[in-house]
Amino acid sequence: MQGQILEPLEIICKKRDGQSLSQEEIDFFISRYTNNLIPDYQVASFLMAIYLQGLSKEELFYLTNAMLCSGKTFDLAGIMGPKIDKHSTGGVGDKISLPLAPAVAALGVYVPMMSGRGLGHTGGTLDKLESIPGFRVRLSFDEFVDCLLKNHMAMIGQTEEVAPADKKMYALRDVTGTVESLPLIASSIMSKKLAEGMDGLVLDVKVGKGALMKTLPEAKRLALAMIDIGTKAGKKVSAFLTNMDEPLGRFVGNAAEINESLDVLLGQKVPDVYELTCALGGEMLRLAGKVKDLEEGKSQIAQVLSNGRAYAQMNQCVVSQSGAFTLYGEDFSHWKLTNLHEEVQYIYAPKSGYVTSVDAYKVGIAGVAMGIGRMQKEDDVDPAAFIYLNKKTGEWVNQGEILCTYAVAKDLPQERRLRSQYLLENAYEQGEKAPSPKTLIYEVIQ
Protein backbone atom coordinates (compact mmCIF):
# COMPACT_ATOMS: atom_id res chain seq x y z
CA MET A 1 0.00 0.00 0.00
CA GLN A 2 3.08 2.23 0.35
CA GLY A 3 2.90 5.12 -2.11
CA GLN A 4 -0.53 4.08 -3.39
CA ILE A 5 -3.19 6.77 -3.77
CA LEU A 6 -5.97 6.00 -1.30
CA GLU A 7 -9.65 6.51 -2.06
CA PRO A 8 -12.42 6.52 0.57
CA LEU A 9 -14.76 4.46 -1.62
CA GLU A 10 -12.20 1.71 -2.08
CA ILE A 11 -11.66 1.52 1.68
CA ILE A 12 -15.43 1.33 2.29
CA CYS A 13 -15.86 -1.44 -0.31
CA LYS A 14 -12.91 -3.37 1.07
CA LYS A 15 -14.40 -3.46 4.57
CA ARG A 16 -17.89 -4.11 3.15
CA ASP A 17 -16.50 -7.25 1.50
CA GLY A 18 -14.96 -8.47 4.76
CA GLN A 19 -11.33 -7.69 3.98
CA SER A 20 -8.87 -6.36 6.54
CA LEU A 21 -7.82 -2.73 6.45
CA SER A 22 -4.25 -1.61 6.95
CA GLN A 23 -3.16 0.99 9.48
CA GLU A 24 -2.43 3.37 6.60
CA GLU A 25 -5.96 3.00 5.22
CA ILE A 26 -7.62 3.55 8.60
CA ASP A 27 -5.37 6.52 9.43
CA PHE A 28 -6.14 8.05 6.04
CA PHE A 29 -9.90 7.63 6.41
CA ILE A 30 -10.13 8.99 9.96
CA SER A 31 -7.74 11.89 9.28
CA ARG A 32 -9.63 12.94 6.15
CA TYR A 33 -12.98 12.76 7.92
CA THR A 34 -11.72 14.77 10.90
CA ASN A 35 -10.65 17.50 8.47
CA ASN A 36 -14.05 17.48 6.70
CA LEU A 37 -12.64 15.96 3.51
CA ILE A 38 -14.92 12.91 3.50
CA PRO A 39 -18.72 13.47 3.52
CA ASP A 40 -20.99 12.07 6.21
CA TYR A 41 -22.75 9.72 3.81
CA GLN A 42 -19.52 7.89 3.05
CA VAL A 43 -18.61 7.67 6.73
CA ALA A 44 -22.10 6.32 7.44
CA SER A 45 -21.39 3.53 4.92
CA PHE A 46 -18.01 2.90 6.55
CA LEU A 47 -19.64 2.58 9.98
CA MET A 48 -22.27 0.17 8.67
CA ALA A 49 -19.55 -1.92 7.01
CA ILE A 50 -17.78 -2.17 10.39
CA TYR A 51 -21.09 -2.97 12.10
CA LEU A 52 -21.75 -5.86 9.68
CA GLN A 53 -18.20 -7.19 9.18
CA GLY A 54 -16.53 -6.34 12.48
CA LEU A 55 -12.83 -5.56 12.94
CA SER A 56 -9.84 -7.74 13.76
CA LYS A 57 -7.88 -6.97 16.95
CA GLU A 58 -5.25 -5.20 14.84
CA GLU A 59 -7.84 -3.12 12.94
CA LEU A 60 -9.55 -2.19 16.21
CA PHE A 61 -6.28 -0.93 17.67
CA TYR A 62 -5.51 1.02 14.47
CA LEU A 63 -8.98 2.63 14.56
CA THR A 64 -8.66 3.56 18.24
CA ASN A 65 -5.20 5.02 17.71
CA ALA A 66 -6.35 7.01 14.68
CA MET A 67 -9.23 8.47 16.71
CA LEU A 68 -6.86 9.21 19.59
CA CYS A 69 -4.40 10.97 17.26
CA SER A 70 -7.19 13.04 15.65
CA GLY A 71 -6.89 15.51 18.53
CA LYS A 72 -4.87 16.54 21.56
CA THR A 73 -3.81 14.29 24.41
CA PHE A 74 -3.04 15.16 28.01
CA ASP A 75 0.61 14.67 28.90
CA LEU A 76 0.64 13.91 32.62
CA ALA A 77 4.18 12.54 32.72
CA GLY A 78 5.16 15.46 34.96
CA ILE A 79 2.84 14.19 37.71
CA MET A 80 4.90 11.69 39.65
CA GLY A 81 2.72 8.85 40.83
CA PRO A 82 0.21 6.32 39.48
CA LYS A 83 -2.67 7.77 37.46
CA ILE A 84 -5.64 5.40 37.35
CA ASP A 85 -9.15 6.01 35.99
CA LYS A 86 -12.44 4.11 35.87
CA HIS A 87 -15.04 3.99 33.11
CA SER A 88 -18.59 2.67 33.11
CA THR A 89 -20.38 1.68 29.91
CA GLY A 90 -23.50 3.36 31.30
CA GLY A 91 -26.51 2.54 33.42
CA VAL A 92 -29.38 3.89 35.51
CA GLY A 93 -28.62 5.33 38.94
CA ASP A 94 -24.95 4.71 38.17
CA LYS A 95 -23.36 7.21 40.53
CA ILE A 96 -20.30 5.11 41.35
CA SER A 97 -17.73 7.62 40.06
CA LEU A 98 -18.86 10.17 42.66
CA PRO A 99 -17.80 8.26 45.81
CA LEU A 100 -15.15 6.22 43.96
CA ALA A 101 -12.85 8.99 42.70
CA PRO A 102 -12.40 10.73 46.09
CA ALA A 103 -11.96 7.40 47.91
CA VAL A 104 -9.14 6.34 45.59
CA ALA A 105 -7.62 9.84 45.61
CA ALA A 106 -7.62 9.83 49.42
CA LEU A 107 -5.27 6.84 49.24
CA GLY A 108 -2.62 8.60 47.17
CA VAL A 109 -3.62 7.62 43.62
CA TYR A 110 -4.14 10.32 41.00
CA VAL A 111 -7.57 10.01 39.35
CA PRO A 112 -7.78 11.98 36.05
CA MET A 113 -11.47 11.31 35.39
CA MET A 114 -12.90 12.46 32.07
CA SER A 115 -16.62 11.71 32.08
CA GLY A 116 -19.58 12.08 29.74
CA ARG A 117 -23.14 13.32 29.72
CA GLY A 118 -26.21 11.14 29.78
CA LEU A 119 -27.77 10.10 26.48
CA GLY A 120 -30.90 8.03 26.12
CA HIS A 121 -31.88 6.15 29.26
CA THR A 122 -28.39 6.21 30.84
CA GLY A 123 -27.26 8.94 33.21
CA GLY A 124 -24.11 11.04 32.88
CA THR A 125 -21.59 11.95 35.58
CA LEU A 126 -21.18 15.47 34.19
CA ASP A 127 -24.91 16.17 34.50
CA LYS A 128 -24.82 15.05 38.11
CA LEU A 129 -21.76 17.20 38.91
CA GLU A 130 -23.32 20.27 37.27
CA SER A 131 -26.27 20.03 39.66
CA ILE A 132 -23.79 21.35 42.26
CA PRO A 133 -24.11 25.15 41.85
CA GLY A 134 -21.01 26.61 40.23
CA PHE A 135 -19.20 23.30 39.68
CA ARG A 136 -17.05 23.57 36.55
CA VAL A 137 -16.47 20.49 34.41
CA ARG A 138 -14.78 22.48 31.65
CA LEU A 139 -11.21 23.12 32.75
CA SER A 140 -8.14 24.18 30.80
CA PHE A 141 -5.25 21.73 30.74
CA ASP A 142 -3.35 23.80 33.32
CA GLU A 143 -6.41 23.92 35.61
CA PHE A 144 -6.86 20.17 35.17
CA VAL A 145 -3.27 19.48 36.18
CA ASP A 146 -3.51 21.93 39.08
CA CYS A 147 -6.59 20.15 40.44
CA LEU A 148 -4.85 16.78 40.10
CA LEU A 149 -1.78 17.99 41.95
CA LYS A 150 -3.80 19.64 44.69
CA ASN A 151 -6.52 17.02 45.20
CA HIS A 152 -5.21 13.85 43.53
CA MET A 153 -8.40 13.99 41.43
CA ALA A 154 -10.21 16.07 38.82
CA MET A 155 -13.58 15.36 37.23
CA ILE A 156 -13.96 16.97 33.83
CA GLY A 157 -15.74 16.63 30.50
CA GLN A 158 -14.29 15.81 27.11
CA THR A 159 -12.89 18.96 25.51
CA GLU A 160 -13.40 19.86 21.86
CA GLU A 161 -9.75 19.00 21.17
CA VAL A 162 -9.87 15.45 22.59
CA ALA A 163 -10.66 12.72 20.02
CA PRO A 164 -12.71 14.96 17.70
CA ALA A 165 -13.07 12.07 15.25
CA ASP A 166 -14.95 10.15 17.92
CA LYS A 167 -17.30 13.06 18.56
CA LYS A 168 -18.18 13.32 14.87
CA MET A 169 -18.55 9.58 14.42
CA TYR A 170 -20.65 9.19 17.57
CA ALA A 171 -23.21 11.65 16.24
CA LEU A 172 -23.43 9.61 13.03
CA ARG A 173 -23.66 6.30 14.89
CA ASP A 174 -26.62 7.64 16.80
CA VAL A 175 -28.64 8.17 13.61
CA THR A 176 -27.42 5.25 11.49
CA GLY A 177 -28.25 2.27 13.70
CA THR A 178 -24.62 1.49 14.51
CA VAL A 179 -24.48 2.46 18.20
CA GLU A 180 -24.42 -1.18 19.32
CA SER A 181 -21.37 -2.13 17.25
CA LEU A 182 -18.81 -3.69 19.60
CA PRO A 183 -15.68 -2.38 17.81
CA LEU A 184 -17.19 1.10 17.53
CA ILE A 185 -18.11 1.13 21.23
CA ALA A 186 -14.65 -0.10 22.23
CA SER A 187 -12.74 2.38 20.04
CA SER A 188 -14.95 5.28 21.17
CA ILE A 189 -14.38 4.59 24.87
CA MET A 190 -10.69 3.78 24.67
CA SER A 191 -9.69 6.66 22.36
CA LYS A 192 -10.99 9.13 24.96
CA LYS A 193 -9.55 7.26 27.92
CA LEU A 194 -6.09 6.95 26.35
CA ALA A 195 -6.16 10.71 25.69
CA GLU A 196 -6.32 11.39 29.46
CA GLY A 197 -2.72 10.41 30.06
CA MET A 198 -3.64 7.70 32.57
CA ASP A 199 -1.45 4.70 33.45
CA GLY A 200 -4.25 2.26 34.13
CA LEU A 201 -7.99 1.84 33.75
CA VAL A 202 -10.71 -0.17 35.48
CA LEU A 203 -13.72 -0.84 33.26
CA ASP A 204 -17.22 -1.33 34.65
CA VAL A 205 -19.01 -3.14 31.82
CA LYS A 206 -22.72 -3.16 32.59
CA VAL A 207 -24.91 -6.16 31.73
CA GLY A 208 -28.69 -6.44 31.65
CA LYS A 209 -31.94 -4.63 30.91
CA GLY A 210 -30.59 -1.14 31.57
CA ALA A 211 -27.23 -1.70 29.85
CA LEU A 212 -25.98 -1.45 26.29
CA MET A 213 -24.83 -5.06 26.54
CA LYS A 214 -27.80 -7.29 27.38
CA THR A 215 -26.00 -10.60 27.87
CA LEU A 216 -22.85 -11.75 29.66
CA PRO A 217 -21.16 -13.16 26.52
CA GLU A 218 -21.43 -9.89 24.59
CA ALA A 219 -20.37 -7.87 27.66
CA LYS A 220 -17.32 -10.09 28.05
CA ARG A 221 -16.40 -9.67 24.37
CA LEU A 222 -16.55 -5.90 24.78
CA ALA A 223 -14.47 -6.02 27.97
CA LEU A 224 -11.79 -8.20 26.35
CA ALA A 225 -11.67 -5.95 23.28
CA MET A 226 -11.06 -2.87 25.44
CA ILE A 227 -8.48 -4.69 27.57
CA ASP A 228 -6.64 -5.70 24.39
CA ILE A 229 -6.60 -2.08 23.13
CA GLY A 230 -5.29 -0.79 26.46
CA THR A 231 -2.64 -3.49 26.70
CA LYS A 232 -1.39 -2.72 23.18
CA ALA A 233 -1.17 0.94 24.23
CA GLY A 234 0.99 -0.02 27.20
CA LYS A 235 -1.68 0.51 29.87
CA LYS A 236 -2.85 -1.68 32.74
CA VAL A 237 -6.54 -2.52 32.23
CA SER A 238 -9.00 -4.62 34.24
CA ALA A 239 -12.72 -5.13 33.73
CA PHE A 240 -15.70 -5.92 35.95
CA LEU A 241 -18.91 -7.33 34.47
CA THR A 242 -21.69 -5.93 36.66
CA ASN A 243 -25.47 -6.20 36.96
CA MET A 244 -27.64 -3.47 35.42
CA ASP A 245 -31.05 -5.18 35.47
CA GLU A 246 -32.06 -2.86 38.32
CA PRO A 247 -30.99 0.75 39.05
CA LEU A 248 -28.05 1.22 41.40
CA GLY A 249 -28.96 2.68 44.76
CA ARG A 250 -32.37 4.10 45.64
CA PHE A 251 -32.19 7.41 43.77
CA VAL A 252 -32.24 8.25 40.07
CA GLY A 253 -31.77 11.96 39.32
CA ASN A 254 -28.89 14.37 39.06
CA ALA A 255 -28.90 16.32 42.35
CA ALA A 256 -30.51 13.35 44.12
CA GLU A 257 -27.65 11.05 43.06
CA ILE A 258 -25.12 13.58 44.34
CA ASN A 259 -26.88 13.40 47.71
CA GLU A 260 -26.92 9.60 47.74
CA SER A 261 -23.22 9.58 46.87
CA LEU A 262 -22.57 11.87 49.82
CA ASP A 263 -24.40 9.36 52.02
CA VAL A 264 -21.88 6.74 50.91
CA LEU A 265 -19.01 9.18 51.53
CA LEU A 266 -20.42 9.77 55.01
CA GLY A 267 -20.16 6.05 55.76
CA GLN A 268 -23.78 5.07 55.09
CA LYS A 269 -23.76 1.73 53.28
CA VAL A 270 -26.17 2.08 50.38
CA PRO A 271 -25.56 -1.64 49.73
CA ASP A 272 -25.00 -2.00 45.98
CA VAL A 273 -23.36 1.41 45.56
CA TYR A 274 -21.05 0.74 48.51
CA GLU A 275 -20.11 -2.76 47.33
CA LEU A 276 -19.31 -1.66 43.79
CA THR A 277 -17.38 1.40 44.98
CA CYS A 278 -15.18 -0.77 47.21
CA ALA A 279 -14.61 -3.36 44.46
CA LEU A 280 -13.76 -0.96 41.64
CA GLY A 281 -11.71 1.25 43.98
CA GLY A 282 -9.85 -1.77 45.30
CA GLU A 283 -8.88 -2.78 41.79
CA MET A 284 -7.73 0.77 41.01
CA LEU A 285 -5.42 0.56 44.04
CA ARG A 286 -4.12 -2.79 42.81
CA LEU A 287 -3.33 -1.42 39.35
CA ALA A 288 -1.59 1.52 41.03
CA GLY A 289 0.63 -0.87 42.99
CA LYS A 290 -0.74 0.36 46.33
CA VAL A 291 -2.00 -3.05 47.48
CA LYS A 292 -1.07 -6.67 46.82
CA ASP A 293 -4.53 -7.85 45.78
CA LEU A 294 -8.15 -6.82 45.25
CA GLU A 295 -9.30 -7.83 48.74
CA GLU A 296 -6.73 -5.59 50.42
CA GLY A 297 -7.76 -2.77 48.12
CA LYS A 298 -11.44 -3.19 48.97
CA SER A 299 -10.59 -3.05 52.67
CA GLN A 300 -8.68 0.21 52.26
CA ILE A 301 -11.50 1.82 50.27
CA ALA A 302 -14.00 0.77 52.95
CA GLN A 303 -11.77 2.37 55.58
CA VAL A 304 -11.58 5.82 53.91
CA LEU A 305 -15.33 5.74 53.32
CA SER A 306 -15.93 5.13 57.01
CA ASN A 307 -13.36 7.51 58.53
CA GLY A 308 -14.31 10.62 56.53
CA ARG A 309 -11.13 10.93 54.43
CA ALA A 310 -12.95 10.25 51.15
CA TYR A 311 -15.66 12.76 52.10
CA ALA A 312 -13.02 15.43 52.81
CA GLN A 313 -11.37 14.67 49.46
CA MET A 314 -14.66 15.25 47.64
CA ASN A 315 -15.11 18.57 49.43
CA GLN A 316 -11.67 19.70 48.25
CA CYS A 317 -12.51 18.75 44.68
CA VAL A 318 -15.81 20.67 44.79
CA VAL A 319 -14.04 23.79 46.08
CA SER A 320 -11.24 23.54 43.50
CA GLN A 321 -13.73 23.24 40.66
CA SER A 322 -15.75 26.25 41.87
CA GLY A 323 -18.64 24.43 43.51
CA ALA A 324 -20.66 26.63 45.86
CA PHE A 325 -20.04 24.56 48.97
CA THR A 326 -21.01 27.36 51.39
CA LEU A 327 -24.63 26.77 50.49
CA TYR A 328 -24.48 23.51 52.40
CA GLY A 329 -22.65 24.46 55.60
CA GLU A 330 -19.18 25.88 55.91
CA ASP A 331 -17.95 23.09 58.15
CA PHE A 332 -18.95 20.46 55.56
CA SER A 333 -20.83 18.65 58.34
CA HIS A 334 -23.69 17.37 56.19
CA TRP A 335 -23.76 19.37 52.97
CA LYS A 336 -26.41 18.29 50.51
CA LEU A 337 -28.18 19.75 47.54
CA THR A 338 -31.55 21.21 48.46
CA ASN A 339 -32.81 22.16 45.01
CA LEU A 340 -35.01 19.07 44.54
CA HIS A 341 -38.63 19.39 43.46
CA GLU A 342 -40.84 19.33 46.54
CA GLU A 343 -44.21 18.23 45.11
CA VAL A 344 -43.84 14.46 44.99
CA GLN A 345 -46.04 11.80 43.42
CA TYR A 346 -46.26 8.10 44.16
CA ILE A 347 -46.58 4.72 42.52
CA TYR A 348 -48.56 2.29 44.71
CA ALA A 349 -48.39 -1.49 44.84
CA PRO A 350 -51.43 -3.05 43.09
CA LYS A 351 -51.16 -6.15 45.32
CA SER A 352 -49.19 -7.61 48.20
CA GLY A 353 -46.07 -9.66 47.48
CA TYR A 354 -42.35 -9.59 46.96
CA VAL A 355 -40.78 -7.24 44.45
CA THR A 356 -39.27 -9.67 41.95
CA SER A 357 -37.73 -7.08 39.61
CA VAL A 358 -37.38 -3.35 38.93
CA ASP A 359 -36.67 -2.82 35.23
CA ALA A 360 -33.71 -0.43 34.95
CA TYR A 361 -34.50 0.43 31.33
CA LYS A 362 -38.09 1.46 32.08
CA VAL A 363 -36.96 3.52 35.08
CA GLY A 364 -34.31 5.17 32.89
CA ILE A 365 -36.78 6.03 30.14
CA ALA A 366 -39.20 7.38 32.77
CA GLY A 367 -36.34 9.58 33.94
CA VAL A 368 -35.84 10.87 30.41
CA ALA A 369 -39.55 11.78 30.19
CA MET A 370 -39.17 13.65 33.50
CA GLY A 371 -36.11 15.58 32.29
CA ILE A 372 -33.52 13.64 34.32
CA GLY A 373 -31.92 12.48 31.07
CA ARG A 374 -31.91 13.51 27.42
CA MET A 375 -32.77 11.85 24.15
CA GLN A 376 -30.70 14.27 22.06
CA LYS A 377 -27.30 15.67 23.01
CA GLU A 378 -28.64 19.22 22.82
CA ASP A 379 -31.47 18.63 25.32
CA ASP A 380 -31.34 20.33 28.71
CA VAL A 381 -31.69 18.24 31.86
CA ASP A 382 -33.63 19.05 35.02
CA PRO A 383 -31.20 18.71 37.96
CA ALA A 384 -34.04 18.74 40.48
CA ALA A 385 -36.21 15.93 39.08
CA PHE A 386 -35.79 12.57 40.80
CA ILE A 387 -37.10 9.04 41.28
CA TYR A 388 -36.78 7.32 44.66
CA LEU A 389 -37.18 3.54 44.76
CA ASN A 390 -38.98 2.94 48.07
CA LYS A 391 -38.91 -0.79 47.29
CA LYS A 392 -36.28 -2.81 45.45
CA THR A 393 -35.97 -6.41 44.36
CA GLY A 394 -36.45 -8.94 47.16
CA GLU A 395 -38.40 -6.61 49.45
CA TRP A 396 -41.96 -7.30 50.63
CA VAL A 397 -44.66 -4.73 49.87
CA ASN A 398 -48.30 -4.61 51.00
CA GLN A 399 -51.11 -3.70 48.64
CA GLY A 400 -51.45 0.08 48.48
CA GLU A 401 -47.97 0.66 49.90
CA ILE A 402 -45.61 3.01 48.05
CA LEU A 403 -43.34 1.34 45.49
CA CYS A 404 -41.60 4.52 44.39
CA THR A 405 -41.71 8.28 44.75
CA TYR A 406 -40.96 10.79 42.01
CA ALA A 407 -40.96 14.55 41.48
CA VAL A 408 -41.02 16.64 38.31
CA ALA A 409 -41.09 20.31 37.36
CA LYS A 410 -44.49 22.00 37.60
CA ASP A 411 -44.36 23.00 33.94
CA LEU A 412 -43.55 19.51 32.63
CA PRO A 413 -46.01 18.74 29.79
CA GLN A 414 -48.87 16.45 30.79
CA GLU A 415 -47.96 13.94 28.10
CA ARG A 416 -44.52 13.46 29.63
CA ARG A 417 -45.98 13.23 33.15
CA LEU A 418 -48.30 10.44 32.05
CA ARG A 419 -45.51 8.64 30.21
CA SER A 420 -43.21 8.66 33.23
CA GLN A 421 -46.06 7.44 35.47
CA TYR A 422 -46.92 4.61 33.08
CA LEU A 423 -43.29 3.49 32.78
CA LEU A 424 -42.71 3.50 36.55
CA GLU A 425 -45.92 1.54 37.16
CA ASN A 426 -44.77 -1.07 34.66
CA ALA A 427 -41.16 -1.17 35.85
CA TYR A 428 -42.17 -3.18 38.91
CA GLU A 429 -42.98 -6.89 38.95
CA GLN A 430 -44.28 -8.74 42.01
CA GLY A 431 -44.58 -12.37 43.04
CA GLU A 432 -45.57 -14.56 45.98
CA LYS A 433 -42.06 -15.97 46.46
CA ALA A 434 -38.93 -14.02 47.30
CA PRO A 435 -36.53 -13.96 44.34
CA SER A 436 -33.01 -15.32 44.62
CA PRO A 437 -30.49 -12.70 45.78
CA LYS A 438 -29.10 -10.87 42.77
CA THR A 439 -25.46 -11.06 41.78
CA LEU A 440 -23.94 -7.59 41.52
CA ILE A 441 -20.50 -8.51 40.14
CA TYR A 442 -20.59 -11.37 37.65
CA GLU A 443 -16.90 -11.57 36.81
CA VAL A 444 -13.58 -9.76 37.25
CA ILE A 445 -11.09 -9.87 34.37
CA GLN A 446 -7.63 -8.83 35.54
Residue pairs with C-beta under 8 A, 6 or more apart in sequence:
1 22
1 24
1 25
2 24
6 24
6 25
6 28
6 29
8 29
8 32
8 38
8 42
8 46
9 42
11 21
11 25
11 28
11 29
11 46
12 42
12 45
12 46
12 49
14 21
14 25
15 21
15 46
15 49
15 50
15 53
16 45
16 49
16 52
16 53
17 53
18 53
20 56
20 58
20 59
21 59
21 62
22 62
23 58
23 62
23 65
26 59
26 62
26 63
26 66
27 62
27 66
27 69
29 38
29 46
29 66
30 63
30 66
30 67
30 70
30 165
31 66
31 70
32 38
33 43
33 165
33 168
33 169
34 70
34 71
34 164
34 165
34 168
40 172
43 168
43 169
43 172
44 172
44 176
47 169
47 172
47 173
47 176
47 178
47 181
47 184
48 176
48 177
48 178
50 178
50 181
50 183
50 184
51 177
51 178
51 180
51 181
51 184
54 182
54 183
55 63
55 183
57 225
57 228
59 183
60 183
60 186
60 187
60 225
60 228
60 229
61 228
61 229
61 232
61 233
63 183
63 187
64 186
64 187
64 190
64 191
64 194
64 229
64 233
65 191
65 233
66 165
67 163
67 165
67 166
67 169
67 187
67 188
67 191
68 163
68 191
68 194
68 195
70 163
70 164
70 165
70 166
71 161
71 162
71 163
71 164
71 165
71 195
72 159
72 161
72 162
72 195
73 162
73 194
73 195
73 196
73 197
74 112
74 141
74 144
74 162
74 195
74 196
74 197
75 197
76 83
76 110
76 112
76 145
76 148
76 196
76 197
76 198
77 197
78 145
79 110
79 145
79 148
79 149
81 108
81 109
81 110
82 109
82 110
82 199
82 200
82 287
82 288
82 289
82 290
83 109
83 110
83 111
83 112
83 148
83 196
83 197
83 198
83 199
83 200
84 104
84 109
84 110
84 111
84 198
84 199
84 200
84 201
84 202
84 236
84 284
84 287
84 288
85 111
85 112
85 113
85 114
85 193
85 196
85 198
85 200
85 201
85 202
86 96
86 97
86 100
86 101
86 111
86 113
86 201
86 202
86 203
86 204
86 280
86 284
87 189
87 193
87 201
87 202
87 203
87 204
88 94
88 96
88 97
88 203
88 204
88 206
89 185
89 189
89 203
89 204
89 205
89 206
89 211
89 212
89 213
89 222
90 122
90 123
90 206
90 211
90 212
91 122
91 123
91 206
91 210
91 211
91 244
91 247
91 248
91 360
92 121
92 122
92 123
92 210
92 244
92 247
92 248
92 252
92 360
92 361
92 363
92 364
92 367
93 123
93 247
93 248
93 249
93 250
93 251
93 252
93 257
93 360
93 363
94 122
94 123
94 206
94 244
94 248
95 123
95 128
95 248
95 249
95 251
95 257
95 258
95 260
95 261
95 273
96 204
96 248
96 273
96 276
96 277
96 280
97 113
97 115
97 125
97 155
98 125
98 128
98 129
98 257
98 258
98 261
98 314
99 261
99 264
99 265
99 273
99 277
99 305
99 310
99 314
100 277
100 280
100 281
100 284
101 111
101 113
101 153
101 155
101 314
101 317
102 153
102 265
102 310
102 311
102 313
102 314
102 317
103 265
103 277
103 281
103 301
103 304
103 305
103 310
103 313
104 111
104 153
104 281
104 284
104 285
104 301
105 111
105 151
105 152
105 153
105 313
105 317
106 152
106 304
106 309
106 310
106 312
106 313
107 285
107 290
107 300
107 301
107 304
108 152
108 290
109 152
109 284
109 285
109 288
109 290
110 148
110 152
110 153
111 152
111 153
111 154
111 284
112 144
112 148
112 153
112 154
112 196
112 197
112 198
113 125
113 153
113 154
113 155
113 156
114 156
114 157
114 158
114 162
114 192
114 193
114 195
114 196
115 124
115 125
115 126
115 129
115 137
115 155
115 156
115 157
116 124
116 125
116 126
116 157
116 158
117 124
117 126
117 127
117 157
117 374
117 377
118 124
118 127
118 372
118 373
118 374
118 381
119 174
119 373
119 374
119 375
119 377
120 364
120 368
120 373
120 375
121 210
121 361
121 364
121 365
121 367
121 368
121 373
122 210
122 212
122 364
122 373
123 252
123 254
123 257
123 364
123 367
123 372
123 373
124 373
125 155
126 137
126 157
127 254
127 373
127 381
127 383
128 254
128 255
128 257
128 258
129 135
129 137
129 155
129 258
130 137
130 254
130 383
131 254
131 255
131 258
131 337
131 339
131 383
131 384
132 255
132 258
132 318
132 323
132 324
132 337
133 323
133 324
133 327
133 339
134 322
134 323
134 324
135 318
135 321
135 322
135 323
135 324
136 321
136 322
137 155
137 156
137 157
137 321
138 156
138 157
138 159
139 147
139 154
139 156
139 321
144 154
144 156
146 320
147 153
147 154
147 317
147 320
147 321
148 154
150 316
150 320
151 313
151 316
151 317
151 320
152 313
153 313
153 317
154 317
154 320
154 321
155 317
155 321
158 167
158 192
160 167
162 192
162 195
163 191
163 192
163 195
165 191
166 187
166 188
166 191
166 192
169 184
169 188
170 188
171 377
172 178
173 179
173 181
173 184
178 184
179 185
179 212
180 212
182 218
182 221
182 222
182 225
183 225
185 212
185 222
186 222
186 225
186 226
186 229
187 229
189 226
190 226
190 229
190 230
190 233
193 201
193 230
194 229
194 230
194 233
194 235
198 235
199 235
199 236
199 287
199 288
200 235
200 236
200 237
200 238
200 284
200 287
200 288
201 230
201 235
201 236
201 237
201 238
201 287
202 237
202 238
202 239
202 240
202 280
202 283
202 284
202 287
203 223
203 226
203 227
203 237
203 238
203 239
203 240
204 239
204 240
204 242
204 276
204 280
205 213
205 219
205 220
205 222
205 223
205 226
205 239
205 240
205 241
205 242
206 212
206 213
206 219
206 242
206 243
206 244
207 213
207 214
207 215
207 216
207 219
207 241
207 242
207 243
207 244
207 442
208 214
208 243
208 244
208 245
208 246
208 360
209 244
209 245
209 359
209 360
209 361
210 244
210 245
210 246
210 247
210 359
210 360
210 361
210 363
210 364
211 219
211 244
211 360
213 219
213 222
216 241
216 442
216 443
219 241
220 241
220 443
220 445
223 239
223 241
223 445
224 239
224 445
226 237
226 239
227 237
227 238
227 239
227 445
230 236
230 237
231 237
236 287
238 283
238 286
238 287
238 444
238 445
238 446
239 444
239 445
240 279
240 280
240 283
240 441
240 443
240 444
240 445
241 441
241 442
241 443
241 444
241 445
242 276
242 440
242 441
242 442
243 438
243 439
243 440
243 441
243 442
244 360
245 357
245 359
245 360
245 438
246 357
246 358
246 359
246 360
246 392
246 393
246 438
247 358
247 360
247 363
247 364
247 389
248 272
248 273
248 276
249 257
249 260
249 270
249 272
249 273
250 260
250 270
250 388
250 389
250 390
250 392
251 257
251 259
251 260
251 386
251 387
251 388
251 389
252 363
252 364
252 367
252 372
252 386
252 387
252 389
253 340
253 367
253 372
253 383
253 384
253 385
253 386
253 387
254 372
254 381
254 382
254 383
254 384
254 385
255 337
255 339
255 340
255 383
255 384
255 386
256 337
256 340
256 386
256 387
256 388
258 336
258 337
259 336
259 337
260 270
260 273
261 273
262 311
262 314
262 335
262 336
263 270
264 270
264 273
264 274
264 277
264 305
265 305
265 310
265 311
265 314
266 308
266 311
266 334
267 305
267 306
267 307
267 308
272 440
274 305
275 440
275 441
276 440
276 441
277 301
277 305
278 298
278 301
278 302
278 305
279 294
279 298
279 441
279 444
281 297
281 298
281 301
282 291
282 294
282 295
282 296
282 297
282 298
282 299
282 300
282 301
283 294
283 297
283 444
283 446
284 297
285 291
285 296
285 297
285 300
285 301
286 292
286 293
286 294
286 296
286 297
286 446
290 297
290 300
291 297
291 300
294 444
294 446
301 310
304 310
311 332
312 332
315 325
315 332
315 335
318 325
319 325
325 332
325 335
327 335
327 338
328 334
328 335
328 336
328 337
328 338
329 335
337 383
339 383
339 384
340 384
340 386
340 407
341 384
341 385
341 386
341 407
341 408
341 409
342 407
343 407
343 410
344 405
344 406
344 407
345 405
345 406
345 407
345 408
345 421
346 402
346 403
346 404
346 405
346 406
347 402
347 403
347 404
347 405
347 406
347 421
347 424
347 425
347 428
348 400
348 401
348 402
348 403
349 391
349 397
349 398
349 399
349 400
349 401
349 402
349 403
349 428
349 430
350 399
350 430
351 399
351 430
352 396
352 397
352 398
352 399
353 396
353 397
353 430
353 431
353 432
354 394
354 395
354 396
354 397
354 430
354 431
354 432
354 433
354 434
354 435
355 391
355 392
355 393
355 394
355 395
355 396
355 397
355 403
355 428
355 429
355 430
356 393
356 429
356 430
356 431
356 435
357 393
357 428
357 429
357 435
358 389
358 391
358 392
358 393
358 427
358 428
358 429
359 426
359 427
359 428
359 429
362 423
362 424
362 426
362 427
363 387
363 389
363 423
363 424
363 427
364 373
365 423
366 387
366 406
366 419
366 420
366 421
366 423
366 424
366 427
367 373
367 385
367 387
367 420
368 374
368 375
369 416
369 417
369 419
369 420
369 423
370 382
370 385
370 387
370 406
370 408
370 412
370 416
370 420
371 380
371 381
371 382
371 385
371 408
371 409
371 412
371 416
372 381
372 382
372 385
372 386
372 387
373 381
374 380
374 381
382 408
382 409
384 407
384 409
385 406
385 407
385 408
385 409
386 406
386 407
387 404
387 405
387 406
387 424
388 404
388 405
388 406
389 403
389 404
390 401
390 402
390 403
390 404
390 405
391 397
391 401
391 402
391 403
391 404
391 428
393 435
393 438
394 434
394 435
394 437
394 438
396 434
397 403
397 430
403 424
403 428
404 424
404 428
406 420
406 424
408 416
408 417
408 420
